[in-house]
Amino acid sequence: MTINKTMNGNALTIALEGRLDTTTAPELEQALKESLDSAQELIMDFSKLDYISSAGLRVLLSAHKTMRTKGGMKVVNVNEIVKEVFDVTGFADILDIE
């Protein structure tokens, strides 16, 4: 998985490419730990994300909880495969998905 971070003012965009699973979730968790302190808003760009597992969902939930007190988090450019995972797990009701 490739993680691209872009800071625009107080908004941090993290674009993921590939698979967010048990193997790659720790990479995303580390990237978020390094970057969230300076961000007021988190935008997760999933335009090139092919797959997400429960390990990836756990990292997203943790980031969502952190950002809820700061300014918010949204997930953009979600494909049908990932959207179905969000729908089945109830994450569609928790996350701000555009």
All heavy atoms as an XYZ file, in Angstrom:
748
protein
N       0.847     -1.183      0.000
C       0.000      0.000      0.000
C       0.887      1.239      0.000
O       1.909      1.284      0.669
C      -0.896      0.000      1.236
C      -1.806      1.206      1.309
S      -2.882      1.216      2.751
C      -1.716      1.536      4.048
N       0.457      2.236     -0.719
C       1.147      3.522     -0.767
C       0.310      4.544     -0.003
O      -0.907      4.618     -0.179
C       1.330      3.988     -2.223
O       2.025      2.971     -2.944
C       2.105      5.278     -2.295
N       0.984      5.338      0.840
C       0.326      6.390      1.615
C       0.904      7.726      1.175
O       2.105      7.944      1.284
C       0.555      6.197      3.120
C       0.035      4.842      3.587
C      -0.093      7.333      3.913
C       0.410      4.486      5.013
N       0.047      8.604      0.664
C       0.473      9.944      0.278
C      -0.202     10.950      1.192
O      -1.430     11.007      1.265
C       0.095     10.232     -1.180
C       0.846      9.350     -2.138
O       2.064      9.271     -2.093
N       0.121      8.651     -3.001
N       0.609     11.752      1.895
C       0.089     12.757      2.829
C       0.290     14.147      2.237
O       1.372     14.465      1.746
C       0.815     12.680      4.176
C       0.643     11.371      4.886
C       1.196     11.391      6.291
C       2.700     11.329      6.291
N       3.271     11.228      7.644
N      -0.756     14.972      2.310
C      -0.690     16.348      1.843
C      -1.336     17.244      2.884
O      -2.485     17.017      3.278
C      -1.455     16.513      0.507
O      -0.985     15.546     -0.419
C      -1.258     17.910     -0.056
N      -0.600     18.249      3.343
C      -1.145     19.200      4.312
C      -1.505     20.474      3.570
O      -0.679     21.045      2.856
C      -0.089     19.480      5.392
C      -0.645     20.145      6.594
S      -1.657     18.980      7.521
C      -1.999     19.946      8.953
N      -2.752     20.921      3.702
C      -3.216     22.146      3.075
C      -3.846     22.996      4.174
O      -4.993     22.784      4.546
C      -4.220     21.826      1.962
C      -4.646     23.058      1.196
O      -4.155     24.154      1.446
N      -5.563     22.883      0.277
N      -3.060     23.928      4.713
C      -3.528     24.691      5.868
C      -3.632     23.771      7.064
O      -2.665     23.123      7.446
N      -4.831     23.674      7.640
C      -5.067     22.787      8.773
C      -5.651     21.439      8.363
O      -5.966     20.617      9.212
C      -6.018     23.444      9.781
C      -5.371     24.611     10.484
O      -4.161     24.630     10.673
N      -6.168     25.585     10.871
N      -5.840     21.231      7.046
C      -6.455     19.999      6.550
C      -5.392     19.032      6.040
O      -4.570     19.384      5.195
C      -7.439     20.324      5.437
N      -5.417     17.838      6.576
C      -4.515     16.778      6.151
C      -5.281     15.814      5.256
O      -6.329     15.309      5.646
C      -3.966     16.021      7.366
C      -3.155     14.757      7.083
C      -1.853     15.104      6.343
C      -2.859     14.012      8.375
N      -4.763     15.593      4.049
C      -5.340     14.600      3.155
C      -4.397     13.412      3.095
O      -3.201     13.573      2.852
C      -5.546     15.167      1.733
O      -6.448     16.279      1.808
C      -6.126     14.114      0.799
N      -4.949     12.249      3.324
C      -4.183     11.013      3.194
C      -4.833     10.194      2.090
O      -5.998      9.796      2.199
C      -4.139     10.220      4.513
C      -3.373     11.037      5.553
C      -3.507      8.853      4.295
C      -3.083     10.329      6.840
N      -4.076      9.983      1.020
C      -4.546      9.198     -0.116
C      -3.896      7.824     -0.050
O      -2.671      7.710      0.062
C      -4.188      9.900     -1.424
N      -4.722      6.795     -0.090
C      -4.236      5.426     -0.011
C      -4.343      4.752     -1.370
O      -5.316      4.953     -2.094
C      -5.044      4.630      1.016
C      -5.073      5.190      2.435
C      -5.917      4.284      3.330
C      -3.665      5.328      2.993
N      -3.349      3.931     -1.666
C      -3.336      3.199     -2.929
C      -2.987      1.749     -2.630
O      -1.979      1.470     -1.974
C      -2.293      3.809     -3.862
C      -2.290      3.230     -5.240
C      -1.346      3.961     -6.175
O      -0.970      5.117     -5.887
O      -0.986      3.366     -7.206
N      -3.844      0.831     -3.068
C      -3.593     -0.584     -2.840
C      -4.592     -1.190     -1.883
O      -5.779     -0.918     -1.956
N      -4.092     -2.024     -0.955
C      -4.942     -2.752     -0.008
C      -4.644     -2.315      1.426
O      -3.485     -2.272      1.824
C      -4.688     -4.250     -0.139
C      -5.065     -4.825     -1.475
C      -4.607     -6.267     -1.622
N      -5.123     -7.145     -0.575
C      -6.267     -7.817     -0.646
N      -7.025     -7.706     -1.719
N      -6.647     -8.597      0.346
N      -5.702     -2.026      2.164
C      -5.571     -1.703      3.587
C      -6.042     -2.936      4.356
O      -7.231     -3.193      4.488
C      -6.412     -0.475      3.942
C      -6.407     -0.011      5.392
C      -4.995      0.197      5.906
C      -7.224      1.255      5.544
N      -5.065     -3.726      4.812
C      -5.380     -4.988      5.463
C      -4.487     -5.190      6.682
O      -3.836     -4.251      7.143
C      -5.252     -6.148      4.467
C      -3.890     -6.200      3.786
O      -2.908     -5.684      4.351
O      -3.807     -6.771      2.680
N      -4.451     -6.391      7.193
C      -3.681     -6.696      8.399
C      -2.208     -6.339      8.248
O      -1.569     -5.883      9.189
C      -3.812     -8.198      8.747
O      -5.202     -8.518      8.838
C      -3.132     -8.528     10.051
N      -1.679     -6.530      7.061
C      -0.267     -6.255      6.808
C       0.031     -4.764      6.735
O       1.062     -4.306      7.240
C       0.164     -6.915      5.475
O      -0.179     -8.295      5.522
C       1.646     -6.772      5.244
N      -0.866     -3.994      6.126
C      -0.592     -2.577      5.873
C      -1.224     -1.621      6.883
O      -0.835     -0.457      6.951
C      -1.057     -2.188      4.463
O      -2.459     -2.467      4.341
C      -0.285     -2.961      3.396
N      -2.182     -2.090      7.673
C      -2.846     -1.217      8.657
C      -1.864     -0.568      9.629
O      -2.018      0.624      9.942
C      -3.936     -1.982      9.404
N      -0.837     -1.288     10.117
C       0.123     -0.635     11.017
C       0.863      0.544     10.362
O       1.181      1.525     11.039
C       1.098     -1.755     11.389
C       0.309     -3.011     11.227
C      -0.600     -2.739     10.061
N       1.093      0.473      9.057
C       1.731      1.589      8.345
C       0.845      2.831      8.396
O       1.327      3.934      8.659
C       1.968      1.234      6.873
C       2.981      0.172      6.607
C       3.025     -0.172      5.129
O       3.101      0.760      4.289
O       2.976     -1.369      4.803
N      -0.448      2.643      8.141
C      -1.378      3.770      8.183
C      -1.500      4.305      9.601
O      -1.511      5.522      9.813
C      -2.755      3.360      7.646
C      -3.824      4.445      7.708
C      -3.414      5.686      6.914
C      -5.161      3.903      7.209
N      -1.564      3.418     10.564
C      -1.665      3.842     11.961
C      -0.466      4.714     12.347
O      -0.617      5.753     12.986
C      -1.744      2.605     12.856
C      -2.115      2.905     14.271
C      -2.444      1.635     15.041
O      -1.861      0.575     14.764
O      -3.301      1.729     15.934
N       0.719      4.320     11.935
C       1.927      5.094     12.221
C       1.898      6.443     11.512
O       2.242      7.469     12.095
C       3.179      4.301     11.813
C       4.474      4.993     12.177
C       4.618      5.220     13.681
O       4.246      4.378     14.493
N       5.152      6.361     14.064
N       1.493      6.453     10.248
C       1.410      7.707      9.487
C       0.432      8.674     10.143
O       0.684      9.886     10.202
C       1.002      7.419      8.049
N      -0.680      8.160     10.639
C      -1.660      9.015     11.307
C      -1.107      9.552     12.621
O      -1.280     10.733     12.933
C      -2.959      8.240     11.550
C      -3.784      7.952     10.303
C      -4.877      6.941     10.599
C      -4.376      9.228      9.739
N      -0.436      8.712     13.393
C       0.153      9.170     14.661
C       1.140     10.308     14.431
O       1.217     11.247     15.216
C       0.855      8.015     15.368
C      -0.057      7.089     16.091
C       0.720      6.007     16.807
C      -0.220      5.012     17.457
N       0.504      3.915     18.098
N       1.904     10.210     13.357
C       2.911     11.234     13.056
C       2.299     12.546     12.579
O       2.926     13.589     12.686
C       3.859     10.721     11.961
C       4.713      9.555     12.389
C       5.451      8.911     11.220
O       5.266      9.347     10.060
O       6.205      7.956     11.462
N       1.067     12.500     12.058
C       0.520     13.667     11.365
C      -0.697     14.320     11.998
O      -0.987     15.476     11.703
C       0.144     13.263      9.932
O       1.250     12.709      9.272
N      -1.433     13.617     12.836
C      -2.715     14.151     13.297
C      -2.606     15.305     14.281
O      -3.537     16.096     14.400
C      -3.580     13.041     13.898
C      -4.176     12.059     12.901
C      -5.114     11.100     13.614
C      -4.889     12.760     11.771
N      -1.495     15.433     14.973
C      -1.360     16.517     15.945
C      -1.511     17.890     15.311
O      -2.078     18.795     15.917
C      -0.009     16.435     16.664
C       0.024     15.317     17.689
O      -1.059     14.814     18.068
O       1.131     14.934     18.099
N      -1.017     18.053     14.104
C      -1.047     19.362     13.451
C      -2.288     19.568     12.583
O      -2.470     20.639     12.012
C       0.210     19.548     12.594
O       0.289     18.532     11.624
N      -3.157     18.569     12.488
C      -4.325     18.668     11.601
C      -5.594     18.994     12.377
O      -5.823     18.468     13.468
C      -4.509     17.361     10.845
N      -6.409     19.861     11.795
C      -7.733     20.147     12.342
C      -8.806     19.361     11.605
O      -9.891     19.137     12.134
C      -8.042     21.645     12.238
C      -7.134     22.508     13.081
C      -7.256     22.199     14.562
O      -8.345     22.049     15.091
N      -6.128     22.073     15.239
N      -8.498     18.963     10.375
C      -9.431     18.186      9.556
C      -8.641     17.080      8.869
O      -7.518     17.287      8.419
C     -10.099     19.078      8.513
C     -11.067     18.336      7.623
C     -11.668     19.219      6.532
O     -11.219     20.359      6.351
O     -12.564     18.721      5.846
N      -9.240     15.903      8.783
C      -8.612     14.773      8.104
C      -9.495     14.337      6.951
O     -10.694     14.096      7.136
C      -8.415     13.601      9.077
C      -7.873     12.304      8.488
C      -6.485     12.510      7.871
C      -7.829     11.210      9.550
N      -8.898     14.263      5.783
C      -9.598     13.784      4.592
C      -8.893     12.510      4.139
O      -7.702     12.534      3.837
C      -9.572     14.836      3.460
C     -10.215     16.133      3.949
C     -10.269     14.295      2.207
C      -9.877     17.339      3.115
N      -9.622     11.418      4.110
C      -9.086     10.148      3.641
C      -9.557      9.944      2.204
O     -10.757      9.820      1.962
C      -9.585      8.989      4.517
C      -9.235      9.105      5.987
S      -7.483      8.949      6.342
C      -7.160      7.278      5.866
N      -8.627      9.936      1.266
C      -8.949      9.773     -0.154
C      -8.743      8.308     -0.536
O      -7.625      7.805     -0.551
C      -8.053     10.683     -0.994
C      -8.400     10.643     -2.474
O      -9.181      9.761     -2.900
O      -7.878     11.490     -3.210
N      -9.847      7.640     -0.858
C      -9.808      6.218     -1.177
C      -9.968      5.951     -2.674
O     -10.350      4.853     -3.072
C     -10.915      5.481     -0.405
C     -10.615      5.281      1.054
C      -9.445      5.738      1.632
C     -11.511      4.615      1.868
C      -9.170      5.543      2.976
C     -11.259      4.409      3.210
C     -10.084      4.874      3.768
N      -9.672      6.931     -3.516
C      -9.875      6.759     -4.961
C      -9.060      5.601     -5.531
O      -9.457      4.993     -6.524
C      -9.570      8.049     -5.721
O      -8.244      8.473     -5.485
N      -7.932      5.268     -4.904
C      -7.093      4.178     -5.409
C      -6.973      3.027     -4.410
O      -6.084      2.199     -4.515
C      -5.707      4.710     -5.769
C      -5.751      5.715     -6.911
C      -4.381      6.178     -7.298
C      -4.468      7.184     -8.443
N      -3.155      7.705     -8.796
N      -7.894      2.996     -3.434
C      -7.902      1.910     -2.462
C      -8.722      0.754     -3.030
O      -9.881      0.920     -3.397
C      -8.495      2.373     -1.131
C      -8.424      1.356      0.001
C      -6.977      1.142      0.442
C      -9.266      1.803      1.179
N      -8.115     -0.430     -3.115
C      -8.768     -1.592     -3.717
C      -9.553     -2.425     -2.719
O     -10.516     -3.096     -3.079
C      -7.722     -2.503     -4.380
C      -6.931     -1.790     -5.456
O      -7.512     -0.955     -6.167
O      -5.723     -2.068     -5.575
N      -9.129     -2.402     -1.452
C      -9.692     -3.332     -0.470
C      -9.438     -2.790      0.934
O      -8.418     -2.161      1.179
C      -9.005     -4.705     -0.628
C      -9.335     -5.701      0.442
C     -10.511     -6.441      0.380
C      -8.465     -5.907      1.503
C     -10.809     -7.364      1.378
C      -8.763     -6.834      2.502
C      -9.930     -7.554      2.430
O     -10.223     -8.456      3.405
N     -10.368     -3.069      1.851
C     -10.168     -2.730      3.260
C     -10.629     -3.905      4.120
O     -11.686     -4.490      3.866
C     -10.900     -1.421      3.642
C     -10.510     -0.982      5.048
C     -12.396     -1.547      3.483
C     -10.927      0.437      5.388
N      -9.824     -4.265      5.109
C     -10.161     -5.367      6.017
C     -10.570     -4.800      7.368
O     -10.551     -3.590      7.589
C      -8.951     -6.290      6.189
O      -7.985     -5.664      7.018
N     -10.879     -5.700      8.294
C     -11.266     -5.263      9.638
C     -10.121     -4.527     10.333
O     -10.364     -3.610     11.119
C     -11.724     -6.457     10.482
O     -10.688     -7.417     10.585
N      -8.888     -4.892     10.030
C      -7.739     -4.180     10.616
C      -7.714     -2.735     10.126
O      -7.423     -1.814     10.891
C      -6.430     -4.888     10.270
N      -8.032     -2.525      8.865
C      -8.108     -1.179      8.312
C      -9.259     -0.393      8.917
O      -9.130      0.802      9.213
N     -10.380     -1.062      9.128
C     -11.529     -0.401      9.753
C     -11.190      0.061     11.165
O     -11.599      1.144     11.588
C     -12.731     -1.351      9.788
C     -13.348     -1.710      8.432
C     -14.433     -2.760      8.615
C     -13.887     -0.485      7.722
N     -10.435     -0.753     11.893
C     -10.038     -0.384     13.257
C      -9.211      0.903     13.251
O      -9.419      1.799     14.077
C      -9.237     -1.524     13.894
C      -8.829     -1.248     15.326
C      -7.911     -2.324     15.879
N      -6.709     -2.516     15.085
C      -5.643     -1.722     15.108
N      -5.629     -0.650     15.860
N      -4.597     -1.985     14.363
N      -8.290      1.027     12.293
C      -7.459      2.231     12.196
C      -8.332      3.439     11.854
O      -8.154      4.525     12.421
C      -6.331      2.044     11.158
C      -5.547      3.328     10.968
C      -5.398      0.918     11.574
N      -9.285      3.252     10.947
C     -10.191      4.357     10.597
C     -11.023      4.791     11.790
O     -11.219      5.993     12.010
C     -11.132      3.941      9.465
C     -10.563      3.878      8.072
C     -11.666      3.537      7.077
C      -9.902      5.181      7.681
N     -11.510      3.842     12.568
C     -12.321      4.178     13.737
C     -11.502      4.956     14.764
O     -11.980      5.938     15.332
C     -12.893      2.903     14.360
C     -13.875      3.106     15.498
C     -15.087      3.916     15.049
C     -14.313      1.762     16.051
N     -10.273      4.542     14.960
C      -9.391      5.250     15.882
C      -9.132      6.679     15.411
O      -9.191      7.629     16.207
C      -8.067      4.484     16.009
O      -7.176      5.179     16.819
N      -8.870      6.853     14.127
C      -8.646      8.195     13.577
C      -9.906      9.045     13.699
O      -9.841     10.233     14.030
C      -8.214      8.098     12.117
N     -11.053      8.428     13.452
C     -12.336      9.135     13.562
C     -12.543      9.653     14.990
O     -12.943     10.796     15.192
C     -13.469      8.207     13.143
C     -14.830      8.774     13.356
N     -15.346      9.787     12.582
C     -15.784      8.491     14.276
C     -16.555     10.089     13.006
N     -16.840      9.316     14.034
N     -12.246      8.817     15.967
C     -12.398      9.224     17.374
C     -11.459     10.378     17.710
O     -11.845     11.319     18.401
C     -12.133      8.041     18.300
C     -13.244      7.029     18.302
C     -12.928      5.878     19.238
C     -14.055      4.869     19.240
N     -13.753      3.719     20.100
N     -10.238     10.310     17.222
C      -9.269     11.384     17.469
C      -9.729     12.693     16.829
O      -9.689     13.746     17.451
C      -7.887     10.996     16.914
O      -7.434      9.823     17.577
C      -6.875     12.117     17.111
N     -10.178     12.623     15.599
C     -10.532     13.834     14.854
C     -11.884     14.405     15.262
O     -12.147     15.580     15.029
C     -10.518     13.552     13.350
C      -9.145     13.217     12.799
S      -7.860     14.420     13.244
C      -8.457     15.884     12.416
N     -12.727     13.617     15.873
C     -14.046     14.091     16.286
C     -13.930     15.277     17.243
O     -14.755     16.192     17.232
C     -14.811     12.936     16.941
C     -16.248     13.215     17.199
C     -16.990     11.988     17.632
N     -16.282     11.303     18.715
C     -16.497     10.062     19.070
N     -17.377      9.342     18.432
N     -15.828      9.515     20.066
N     -12.879     15.303     18.061
C     -12.697     16.387     19.017
C     -11.957     17.577     18.421
O     -11.870     18.622     19.062
C     -11.904     15.886     20.242
O     -10.614     15.451     19.814
C     -12.620     14.741     20.937
N     -11.437     17.423     17.210
C     -10.606     18.475     16.624
C     -11.322     19.260     15.531
O     -11.208     20.460     15.460
C      -9.323     17.859     16.054
C      -8.469     17.206     17.114
C      -7.252     16.602     16.503
C      -6.167     17.641     16.547
N      -4.928     17.212     15.970
N     -11.994     18.600     14.634
C     -12.600     19.309     13.518
C     -13.269     18.378     12.535
O     -14.027     18.799     11.684
N     -12.967     17.103     12.645
C     -13.676     16.145     11.827
C     -12.813     15.377     10.845
O     -11.660     15.710     10.593
N     -13.435     14.341     10.313
C     -12.784     13.462      9.350
C     -13.818     13.084      8.305
O     -14.976     12.842      8.642
C     -12.285     12.205     10.060
C     -11.786     11.119      9.149
S     -11.242      9.691     10.113
C     -11.819      8.364      9.072
N     -13.402     13.070      7.055
C     -14.297     12.580      6.014
C     -13.532     11.645      5.091
O     -12.312     11.734      4.958
C     -14.961     13.714      5.245
C     -14.048     14.614      4.462
C     -14.848     15.726      3.811
C     -13.920     16.768      3.216
N     -14.660     17.879      2.629
N     -14.280     10.740      4.483
C     -13.728      9.773      3.546
C     -14.312     10.098      2.178
O     -15.530     10.232      2.036
C     -14.092      8.328      3.966
C     -13.470      7.326      3.022
C     -13.665      8.056      5.401
N     -13.436     10.269      1.189
C     -13.881     10.660     -0.145
C     -13.440      9.627     -1.182
O     -12.505      8.869     -0.964
C     -13.357     12.064     -0.538
C     -13.884     13.118      0.418
C     -11.839     12.103     -0.581
N     -14.130      9.630     -2.313
C     -13.795      8.789     -3.473
C     -13.784      7.301     -3.138
O     -12.845      6.579     -3.470
C     -12.445      9.205     -4.072
C     -12.430     10.656     -4.499
O     -13.396     11.146     -5.055
N     -11.349     11.343     -4.206
N     -14.844      6.835     -2.510
C     -14.947      5.436     -2.102
C     -15.525      4.610     -3.255
O     -16.576      4.955     -3.793
C     -15.848      5.298     -0.852
C     -16.007      3.853     -0.446
C     -15.274      6.119      0.289
N     -14.841      3.528     -3.613
C     -15.355      2.664     -4.680
C     -16.435      1.727     -4.138
O     -16.679      1.669     -2.933
C     -14.214      1.893     -5.371
C     -13.565      0.861     -4.475
O     -14.205      0.269     -3.609
N     -12.283      0.628     -4.673
N     -17.071      0.968     -5.024
C     -18.197      0.118     -4.637
C     -17.785     -0.998     -3.674
O     -18.536     -1.349     -2.770
C     -18.860     -0.479     -5.872
C     -19.675      0.524     -6.667
C     -20.780      1.158     -5.833
O     -21.498      0.432     -5.105
O     -20.931      2.392     -5.892
N     -16.594     -1.561     -3.845
C     -16.135     -2.657     -2.987
C     -15.976     -2.162     -1.550
O     -16.465     -2.782     -0.596
C     -14.809     -3.240     -3.520
C     -15.045     -3.903     -4.873
C     -14.212     -4.230     -2.530
C     -13.778     -4.230     -5.630
N     -15.292     -1.035     -1.384
C     -15.074     -0.484     -0.046
C     -16.392      0.024      0.532
O     -16.671     -0.164      1.726
C     -14.000      0.627     -0.083
C     -13.862      1.307      1.263
C     -12.662      0.051     -0.536
N     -17.235      0.623     -0.293
C     -18.531      1.121      0.181
C     -19.375     -0.026      0.721
O     -20.047      0.114      1.745
C     -19.281      1.850     -0.927
C     -20.628      2.371     -0.471
C     -21.100      3.522     -1.263
C     -22.437      4.079     -0.830
N     -22.971      3.702      0.440
N     -19.323     -1.169      0.059
C     -20.083     -2.327      0.528
C     -19.593     -2.779      1.907
O     -20.394     -3.118      2.780
C     -19.971     -3.475     -0.468
C     -20.833     -4.664     -0.098
C     -20.815     -5.761     -1.146
O     -20.427     -5.506     -2.297
O     -21.187     -6.891     -0.790
N     -18.283     -2.758      2.122
C     -17.729     -3.108      3.432
C     -18.238     -2.115      4.484
O     -18.649     -2.506      5.578
C     -16.185     -3.139      3.398
C     -15.606     -3.299      4.797
C     -15.691     -4.248      2.486
N     -18.236     -0.820      4.147
C     -18.733      0.193      5.070
C     -20.217     -0.038      5.387
O     -20.641      0.108      6.529
C     -18.539      1.599      4.502
C     -17.127      2.102      4.529
C     -16.754      3.168      3.726
C     -16.157      1.545      5.345
C     -15.459      3.671      3.746
C     -14.857      2.021      5.368
C     -14.515      3.088      4.573
N     -21.005     -0.386      4.368
C     -22.441     -0.617      4.566
C     -22.696     -1.831      5.456
O     -23.492     -1.772      6.395
C     -23.147     -0.809      3.219
C     -23.234      0.472      2.409
O     -23.111      1.576      2.985
O     -23.411      0.378      1.173
N     -22.017     -2.929      5.171
C     -22.230     -4.177      5.906
C     -21.799     -4.054      7.365
O     -22.447     -4.598      8.260
C     -21.488     -5.344      5.203
C     -21.454     -6.593      6.065
C     -22.116     -5.638      3.859
N     -20.709     -3.332      7.608
C     -20.178     -3.217      8.969
C     -20.813     -2.102      9.788
O     -20.557     -1.989     10.987
C     -18.658     -2.974      8.934
O     -18.399     -1.774      8.205
C     -17.932     -4.138      8.303
N     -21.608     -1.249      9.160
C     -22.214     -0.125      9.853
C     -21.346      1.125      9.863
O     -21.731      2.156     10.403
N     -20.176      1.042      9.262
C     -19.279      2.209      9.201
C     -19.885      3.341      8.356
O     -19.549      4.493      8.566
C     -17.909      1.818      8.661
C     -16.954      1.375      9.734
C     -17.176      0.200     10.431
C     -15.842      2.130     10.060
C     -16.316     -0.216     11.427
C     -14.978      1.720     11.049
C     -15.210      0.547     11.747
N     -20.779      2.994      7.448
C     -21.438      4.022      6.629
C     -22.249      4.970      7.508
O     -22.451      6.138      7.162
C     -22.323      3.374      5.572
N     -22.701      4.475      8.654
C     -23.481      5.305      9.578
C     -22.590      6.111     10.521
O     -23.037      7.087     11.108
C     -24.421      4.426     10.414
C     -25.438      3.699      9.560
O     -25.841      4.242      8.522
O     -25.818      2.569      9.935
N     -21.335      5.693     10.667
C     -20.418      6.340     11.599
C     -19.582      7.410     10.898
O     -19.415      8.517     11.414
C     -19.458      5.297     12.230
C     -20.265      4.282     13.053
C     -18.400      5.969     13.081
C     -19.446      3.070     13.477
N     -19.063      7.073      9.724
C     -18.136      7.957      9.013
C     -18.882      8.933      8.113
O     -19.961      8.643      7.619
C     -17.170      7.124      8.159
C     -16.296      6.123      8.890
C     -15.470      5.320      7.880
C     -15.376      6.828      9.882
N     -18.259     10.077      7.872
C     -18.740     11.052      6.900
C     -18.137     10.658      5.555
O     -16.954     10.877      5.314
C     -18.298     12.455      7.316
C     -18.753     13.538      6.351
O     -19.532     13.228      5.430
O     -18.307     14.689      6.512
N     -18.961     10.049      4.698
C     -18.477      9.531      3.408
C     -19.067     10.378      2.288
O     -20.274     10.565      2.216
C     -18.873      8.061      3.220
C     -18.308      7.219      4.368
C     -18.387      7.535      1.875
C     -18.811      5.797      4.421
N     -18.191     10.893      1.439
C     -18.634     11.715      0.305
C     -18.324     11.006     -0.999
O     -17.350     10.331     -1.137
C     -17.926     13.062      0.320
C     -18.321     13.901      1.499
C     -17.659     15.258      1.492
O     -16.925     15.591      0.548
O     -17.857     16.003      2.457
